Amino acid sequence: MNFLKYSKKEIQNNMHSFEVIGGKKLSGTIIPQGAKNEALQIISAVLLTPEKVTLYNVPDIIDVNLLIELLGEMNVKVQRVQNSVYTFQADDVNVDYLHSEAYKKKSGRLRGSVMLAGPMLGRFKKAFIPKPGGDKIGRRRLDTHILGFEQLGASFIYHDDGFFHLNAPELKGANLLLDEPSVTGTANIVMAAVMARGVTTIYNAACEPYIQQLCKMLTSMGAKISGIGSNKLIIEGVDYLGGATHTMLPDMIEVGSFIGLAAMTQSDITIKGAGIEHLGIIPEKFKQLGIQMNFFGDDIHIPAQETYEIQTFLDGSVMTIYDHPWPGFTPDLLSIVLVTAIQAKGSVLIHQKMFESRLFFVDKLIDMGARIVLCDPHRAVVIGLEKTQMLRGITMSSPDIRAGVALLIAALSAEGKSIIQNIEQIDRGYQNIDGRLRSIGAAITRVNG
């Protein structure tokens, strides 16, 4: 159980900061970690079986380690076989732990803890959901999750103890039309429905690669799921699920982050094992910023570019890049696209539709010398500097995972020294990011205080 000790040590990083000396061109190969969002779903799904589940390419980050620690405290047998390989066996789960003060305190810091509700309802017929934690990026509703559970036959009460109490003596298949194609909502409902009696049809389901991966693993465990990869999932409930072996995809958000980093720092970088077939339109969006990419097998090579020019629409109007449910552009990369556009030639409108507070880090970029107009909580216009002037290093704080890495990219491209505080937010989603960036030439140091 040495991972518990490691994760507690890692959590102390909220007192640390990054000291970055910018303006250096980077060079080399970098390997993306396992997908964070997939890992939170897949690790939760181990509760659906008493048999052993082996997971590969598990990212070593705070959010994932916290979830693994929660499972350990629920009496799930956890073994860290290698750095990124774990085995889980949930054959003696302490269900009541999920209603304890210890669970409430720990899970309140982790939005991903809500993913335990689906498998707990599916296998143990009851679940407790604390108010969600995680990023401060605007409202993140639980309605989709709870409404779906209710339609499957669960009863729901909110108590003064800070928990949503869910009970389901018997889950029954139903026709569900989700009010939004929520990734976590879809995953949670799928994990409950695989052990419900009868057939469940989920319309307007999320169809991200992470959902596809979850469905494929559940199918290998004995679940009966059709429509994988579409927005209509049909699930025939089963009585028992067995063990499985599963490998996480490369993290598409890291891949996009490294593409933006290469462009901003005029660096020659190869992203090895990028999972290209699962990236959807991500490469295309960076091409719209004028970034060159070469594809060799499953690797992406970004050559050093002196300049890159943002495309316009066919009628000559300003390019707009916005988030949309898969197969549209993921909202997790809009912060990266925004910061990458700072040094481009041309202008772009960034429209963040899903979260109303995710653009509130642009004031730091403006302080660094970026030309950005924040139109409202959802829209910002970036007027590219065309490499005519460098950003300047400042002291700033990371407000959330994705904005934190966007600020880090800005700092690495800036002139002089930058200090990035509250780097726990970055560590929540990016594994040993400072060490991996140093390996390709970045001047970045983790310091106390």
C-alpha positions in Angstrom: 0.0 0.0 0.0 3.0 2.3 -0.6 0.9 4.4 -3.0 -1.0 5.8 0.0 2.1 7.3 1.5 3.1 8.7 -1.9 -0.3 10.3 -2.5 -0.3 12.0 0.9 3.2 13.3 0.3 2.1 14.5 -3.2 -0.9 16.4 -1.7 1.5 18.6 0.3 2.5 20.2 -2.9 -0.1 22.9 -2.4 2.6 24.8 -0.5 4.9 24.6 -3.5 5.4 26.8 -6.6 7.1 26.6 -9.9 10.0 28.9 -10.7 10.3 29.2 -14.5 13.0 30.9 -16.6 11.4 31.4 -20.0 12.6 32.0 -23.5 14.4 28.7 -24.0 13.8 26.6 -27.0 13.0 23.0 -26.1 13.9 19.9 -28.0 13.3 16.2 -27.6 10.7 13.5 -27.1 8.0 13.5 -24.5 5.5 10.8 -23.6 1.9 11.6 -22.6 0.6 10.1 -19.4 -2.4 7.8 -19.2 -5.7 9.7 -19.5 -6.8 11.3 -16.3 -10.6 11.4 -17.1 -10.6 7.8 -18.3 -8.7 6.7 -15.2 -11.3 8.1 -12.8 -14.1 6.2 -14.5 -12.2 2.9 -15.0 -10.9 2.9 -11.4 -14.4 3.5 -10.1 -15.7 0.5 -12.2 -13.5 -2.0 -10.2 -16.2 -1.9 -7.6 -18.6 -3.7 -9.9 -16.8 -7.1 -9.4 -15.3 -9.1 -6.6 -12.7 -10.4 -9.0 -9.3 -9.0 -9.7 -9.0 -6.1 -12.2 -5.5 -5.1 -13.6 -5.1 -1.6 -15.0 -2.1 -0.4 -17.1 -0.9 3.2 -17.9 -2.5 4.6 -14.7 -1.4 8.3 -14.4 0.5 9.1 -11.2 -1.4 12.3 -10.3 -3.2 13.7 -7.2 -6.8 13.2 -8.4 -6.2 9.6 -9.4 -4.1 8.8 -6.3 -6.8 10.3 -4.1 -9.4 8.0 -5.7 -7.2 4.9 -5.3 -6.7 5.9 -1.6 -10.5 6.1 -1.2 -10.9 2.6 -2.6 -8.2 1.3 -0.2 -10.0 2.8 2.8 -13.2 1.0 1.6 -11.3 -2.3 2.0 -10.6 -2.7 -1.7 -7.4 -4.7 -2.1 -5.0 -2.4 -4.0 -1.5 -3.3 -5.2 0.8 -1.1 -7.1 2.6 -3.6 -9.3 4.8 -1.1 -11.2 4.8 2.7 -11.6 1.7 2.7 -13.8 0.2 -0.7 -13.2 -2.3 -1.5 -10.4 -4.4 -4.4 -9.4 -7.7 -4.0 -7.6 -10.0 -6.6 -5.9 -13.2 -5.4 -4.4 -14.3 -8.6 -2.7 -14.8 -7.2 0.8 -16.1 -3.6 0.4 -16.9 -1.6 3.5 -20.0 0.2 2.1 -20.6 2.2 5.3 -17.3 4.0 4.8 -19.0 6.0 2.1 -21.2 7.6 4.8 -18.3 8.5 7.1 -16.9 11.9 8.0 -13.5 10.8 6.7 -14.9 10.0 3.3 -16.8 13.2 3.2 -13.7 15.2 3.9 -11.5 13.5 1.4 -14.0 13.1 -1.4 -15.1 16.8 -1.1 -11.7 17.6 -2.6 -12.2 15.3 -5.6 -14.9 15.8 -8.2 -14.2 12.3 -9.4 -15.5 10.7 -6.2 -19.0 11.1 -7.7 -18.1 8.3 -10.1 -18.3 5.8 -7.2 -22.1 6.2 -7.0 -22.9 4.3 -10.2 -21.0 1.1 -9.4 -22.1 1.2 -5.8 -25.8 1.4 -6.8 -25.3 -1.3 -9.4 -23.6 -3.8 -7.1 -24.6 -2.8 -3.5 -27.9 -1.0 -4.2 -27.0 2.1 -2.2 -24.6 5.1 -2.6 -23.7 8.4 -0.9 -22.6 11.4 -2.9 -21.0 14.4 -1.2 -21.2 17.9 -2.7 -18.6 17.8 -5.5 -15.1 19.3 -5.2 -12.4 19.8 -7.8 -11.9 22.9 -10.0 -13.5 26.2 -9.4 -14.5 26.7 -13.0 -18.2 27.4 -12.5 -21.3 25.2 -11.8 -20.8 21.5 -12.3 -24.2 20.0 -11.8 -25.1 16.5 -10.5 -28.6 16.6 -11.9 -27.8 14.4 -14.9 -26.4 11.7 -12.6 -29.2 11.7 -10.0 -32.1 12.0 -12.5 -30.6 9.0 -14.4 -30.4 7.0 -11.2 -33.9 7.9 -10.3 -35.2 6.7 -13.6 -33.4 3.4 -13.0 -35.4 3.0 -9.8 -33.2 4.7 -7.1 -34.7 7.0 -4.5 -32.8 10.1 -3.6 -32.8 12.3 -0.5 -30.4 15.2 0.4 -29.6 15.2 4.1 -28.2 17.9 6.3 -25.1 15.7 6.7 -23.9 17.0 3.4 -24.6 13.8 1.4 -27.0 12.8 -1.3 -28.5 9.5 -0.1 -29.3 7.0 -2.9 -31.1 3.7 -2.4 -32.2 1.1 -5.0 -33.5 -2.2 -3.7 -33.8 -3.1 -7.3 -32.6 -1.3 -10.4 -34.7 -1.7 -13.5 -33.9 -0.9 -17.1 -35.4 2.3 -18.5 -35.4 4.6 -21.5 -33.3 7.6 -20.5 -32.9 10.9 -22.4 -30.1 12.8 -20.8 -30.6 16.5 -20.3 -27.0 17.1 -21.4 -24.4 14.7 -22.9 -22.4 14.7 -19.6 -19.3 12.5 -19.7 -19.3 11.7 -16.0 -23.1 11.5 -16.0 -23.1 9.0 -18.8 -20.3 6.9 -17.2 -22.1 6.8 -13.9 -25.4 5.8 -15.3 -23.8 3.1 -17.5 -22.1 1.6 -14.5 -25.4 1.4 -12.6 -27.3 0.1 -15.6 -25.0 -2.8 -16.4 -26.4 -4.6 -13.4 -30.0 -3.4 -13.6 -32.8 -5.8 -14.5 -33.9 -5.5 -18.1 -32.8 -3.2 -20.9 -31.6 0.4 -20.5 -31.4 2.8 -23.5 -29.5 6.0 -23.0 -30.2 8.7 -25.6 -28.0 11.8 -25.8 -25.2 9.8 -24.2 -21.7 11.2 -24.2 -19.5 9.4 -26.7 -16.0 10.6 -25.8 -13.1 8.0 -26.2 -13.2 7.7 -22.4 -16.8 6.5 -22.4 -15.9 4.1 -25.2 -13.0 2.8 -23.2 -15.2 2.3 -20.1 -17.9 0.4 -22.2 -15.2 -1.8 -23.7 -13.8 -2.7 -20.4 -17.3 -3.4 -18.9 -18.0 -5.6 -22.0 -14.9 -7.6 -21.3 -16.2 -8.1 -17.8 -19.4 -9.6 -19.1 -21.6 -6.5 -19.6 -23.9 -6.4 -22.6 -23.6 -2.9 -24.2 -24.3 -2.0 -27.8 -24.0 1.4 -29.6 -20.5 2.0 -28.2 -19.1 5.2 -29.9 -22.5 6.6 -30.6 -24.8 8.9 -28.6 -27.3 6.0 -28.1 -26.2 3.2 -25.8 -28.3 0.1 -25.2 -27.5 -1.9 -22.1 -28.9 -5.3 -21.2 -28.4 -5.9 -17.5 -26.5 -8.9 -16.1 -26.3 -10.4 -12.7 -22.6 -10.7 -12.4 -19.4 -9.1 -13.8 -16.0 -10.7 -13.7 -12.4 -9.5 -13.6 -10.6 -7.7 -16.5 -7.3 -6.3 -17.8 -7.4 -2.8 -19.3 -5.0 -0.2 -20.6 -5.7 3.6 -20.4 -5.4 5.7 -23.5 -2.8 8.5 -23.7 -4.2 11.7 -22.3 -5.5 13.8 -25.2 -5.3 17.0 -23.1 -1.6 16.5 -22.5 -1.1 15.8 -26.2 -2.8 19.1 -27.0 -0.9 20.9 -24.3 2.5 19.7 -25.7 1.5 20.9 -29.2 0.7 24.3 -27.9 3.9 24.4 -25.8 6.0 23.5 -28.9 4.5 26.4 -30.9 4.7 29.0 -28.2 8.4 28.2 -27.4 9.5 27.7 -31.1 10.6 24.2 -30.1 11.1 20.9 -31.9 9.2 18.3 -30.0 8.0 14.8 -30.7 5.1 13.4 -28.8 5.6 9.7 -28.6 2.6 7.3 -28.5 0.0 10.1 -28.8 -3.0 7.9 -29.5 -3.7 9.7 -32.7 -6.8 7.7 -33.7 -8.5 8.9 -30.5 -7.7 12.6 -30.8 -10.7 13.5 -33.0 -10.5 17.1 -34.3 -7.8 18.2 -31.8 -4.9 18.3 -34.3 -7.2 20.1 -36.8 -7.9 22.9 -34.3 -4.2 23.5 -33.7 -3.7 23.4 -37.5 -6.2 26.3 -37.7 -3.8 28.3 -35.5 -1.1 27.7 -38.2 0.8 25.0 -36.3 2.7 22.4 -38.4 2.5 18.8 -37.4 4.0 15.6 -38.9 2.5 12.2 -38.1 4.7 9.1 -38.0 2.8 6.0 -36.9 1.4 7.0 -33.5 3.9 9.8 -32.9 3.4 13.5 -33.6 6.3 15.7 -34.5 6.0 19.5 -34.1 8.9 21.2 -35.9 10.3 24.5 -34.6 8.4 27.4 -36.3 9.5 31.0 -36.3 5.9 32.1 -36.9 2.4 30.6 -37.3 -0.7 32.3 -38.7 -4.3 31.8 -37.6 -6.6 30.8 -40.4 -9.7 32.8 -41.2 -13.1 31.5 -42.3 -13.7 31.3 -46.1 -15.4 34.7 -46.1 -12.4 36.3 -44.4 -14.1 36.7 -40.9 -12.2 36.1 -37.7 -11.7 32.4 -36.7 -13.9 31.2 -33.8 -12.9 28.2 -31.7 -15.4 26.9 -29.3 -16.0 23.8 -27.2 -18.7 21.2 -28.0 -19.5 17.7 -26.9 -17.5 15.0 -28.6 -16.8 14.7 -31.5 -16.6 18.4 -31.1 -13.6 20.2 -29.5 -13.0 19.4 -25.8 -13.4 22.3 -23.4 -10.3 21.1 -21.5 -8.1 22.4 -24.4 -9.6 25.9 -24.9 -7.2 27.4 -22.3 -4.3 25.9 -24.2 -5.6 27.2 -27.6 -6.1 30.6 -26.1 -2.5 30.9 -24.7 -1.0 29.4 -27.9 -2.8 32.1 -30.0 -1.0 34.9 -28.1 2.1 34.6 -30.3 0.3 33.8 -33.6 -0.2 36.1 -36.5 -3.9 37.1 -36.7 -6.8 37.0 -34.3 -9.2 34.4 -32.9 -12.4 34.4 -30.8 -12.3 31.8 -28.0 -15.9 30.8 -27.0 -16.0 28.7 -23.8 -19.6 27.6 -23.7 -19.7 25.0 -20.9 -18.1 26.7 -17.9 -18.6 30.3 -17.0 -15.4 30.9 -15.0 -12.8 29.1 -17.1 -11.5 32.3 -18.9 -10.9 34.2 -15.7 -7.1 33.5 -15.8 -6.6 35.8 -18.8 -5.9 38.8 -16.6 -2.5 37.1 -15.8 -1.8 36.7 -19.5 -2.6 40.4 -20.1 -0.2 41.3 -17.2 2.4 39.3 -19.1 1.9 41.5 -22.2 -0.7 39.5 -24.2 -3.3 41.3 -26.2 -6.6 39.8 -25.1 -10.0 41.3 -24.8 -12.3 39.5 -22.3 -15.7 40.1 -23.8 -17.7 38.3 -21.1 -17.3 35.2 -18.8 -17.5 33.0 -21.9 -15.7 34.8 -24.7 -12.3 36.2 -25.3 -10.6 37.7 -28.4 -6.9 37.1 -28.8 -4.9 39.5 -31.0 -1.7 37.7 -31.9 1.7 39.4 -31.1 3.2 37.7 -34.2 6.5 37.1 -32.2 7.2 40.8 -32.4 7.5 41.0 -28.6 7.9 38.4 -25.9 5.7 38.0 -22.9 7.3 39.0 -19.6 7.6 36.9 -16.6 5.4 37.6 -13.5 4.2 36.0 -10.3 0.8 34.3 -10.7 -1.5 31.6 -9.2 -3.0 28.6 -10.9 -6.8 28.7 -10.6 -7.5 25.2 -12.1 -5.8 22.3 -13.8 -6.1 23.5 -17.4 -5.5 27.2 -16.8 -2.5 26.3 -14.7 -0.8 24.5 -17.6 -1.8 27.4 -19.9 0.0 29.8 -17.6 3.0 27.4 -17.4 3.2 27.4 -21.2 3.1 31.2 -21.2 5.8 31.3 -18.6 8.1 29.0 -20.6 7.7 31.3 -23.6 8.2 34.5 -21.6 11.2 36.6 -21.1 12.6 36.5 -17.6 11.5 34.6 -14.5 7.9 33.6 -13.6 6.6 32.2 -10.4 3.5 30.0 -10.6 1.8 29.4 -7.2 -0.9 26.9 -6.2 0.7 24.2 -8.3 -1.4 21.6 -6.6 -3.9 22.4 -9.3 -1.4 21.4 -12.0 -0.3 18.3 -10.1 -3.9 17.2 -9.9 -3.9 16.5 -13.6 -0.3 16.4 -14.9 2.2 13.7 -13.8 5.7 15.0 -12.9 5.2 17.8 -15.4 8.3 19.7 -14.2 10.6 16.7 -14.5 9.3 15.8 -18.0 9.7 19.4 -19.2 13.2 19.6 -17.8 14.1 16.4 -19.8 13.5 18.4 -23.0 15.4 21.5 -21.9 12.9 23.6 -19.8 14.3 25.7 -16.9 11.6 24.9 -14.3 12.2 24.3 -10.6 9.8 23.2 -7.9 10.3 25.4 -4.8 8.8 25.6 -1.3 6.6 28.4 -0.2 
